[in-house]
Amino acid sequence: MGSSTGGRMTGDDSIGADFATLETVSGEIGDMLKELTTHLDTLHYEAERVVNTWQGEARDACKTALDRWNASVGELKSAQGHLRDVVVTGHANYRAASSALVRGWGGE
């Protein structure tokens, strides 16, 4: 198998992990999600501010679309949080398993 960020299969079918990379990736995901959330919130605020100056059917249609968009953003934020949790939990579990294996084999 080929290598991937954070973990690798070696030629002898053993599994290895680069804990520093896993930690870096989990931090980067958190930072990216915060930045994306900030941009989405700003975009929604600005769009809503403009739409609120409109009248009639155009305003009503855009308000409905903004409400749907806002609900979708909420789902996206939830999925992003889940993704980050998976990476952080995976990193912690991988590290704990590695430590347990080392201890089991008489390591430190």
N, C-alpha and C positions, 0 to 999 in steps of 0.2 A: 504494500500500500504506500501511497505517497504521504508526505508529511503535511501537517496542517498547523496553523497557529495554535500554540498552547499544548499540543500533544503530538505524539509520533508513534508509528509502528516501526520497529527495527527489523533488520533482516532475519532475526531469530524469533520473530513473532512476539517479542516482549513489547510492553507498552511503556512509554516514558512520557513525562510531562515537564513542561517548562513553566514552573510556578511563577516566575517573574513575569512571563508573557501573559499568563492567565490573569494575574493581578492587574497588570497594565491594561489589558483588554477590558476587564470589568470596570475599571475606573474610567476608561475612555468611553465606554458605552453610557455610563452614568452622565458624563459631561455632555455627550452628544444629545442625549435625551433631554437634558435640561435646556440646552440651546435650542433644540427643535421646538420644545414646548413654549419657550419664550417667543420664538418667531411666529408660531401658530396663534398664540394668544394676541400678539400685536396685530397680526393680519386680521383676525376676527374683530378686534376692537376697531381698527381703522375702517374695515368694510361696513360694520354696523353703524359707525358714525356717519358715513356717507349715505347709506341707505335710509337712515332716519331723517335725512333732509328731503327725501322724495315723498311723493304723494300718490295715492291711487293704486291701481293694479300692479304697477311696476314695484312699488314699495312692498305691497303685500306678498308678491311672488318672491322677491328677494329676501324678505324676512323669513318666509317659509324655507327657502333654500339655506339661509344662514342657520336656522334652527336645526335642519337636517345635518348640515356641515358640522355644527357644534357637537351634535350627538356622535357623529362619526369621529371627530377629534377625541372625544371622551373615550371611545372604544380604542382608538389608536394609543392614547396615553396608557390605558390599562394594559394593552398588549406589550407596549414598551417596558412598562414596569415589570411585567411577567418575564420578559426576555432578560432584563437585567438581573432579576432574582435567580433565574436559571443559571446564568453565568456565574454569579457570586456563589450560589449554593454548590454548583459543580466544582468550582475552584476549591471551596472549603472541603468538600467531600473527597476530592482527588488528593488534596494535601493530607487529610486525615488517614485515608487508605494507605497512602505511601508511607506515612510515619508508622502506622500499625504493622505494615509488612516489614519495614526495617527493624522495628522492635522484635517482631516475631522471629526474625532471622538472627537475633542477637546483636543487632546494631544499636546505635545510640539514638 
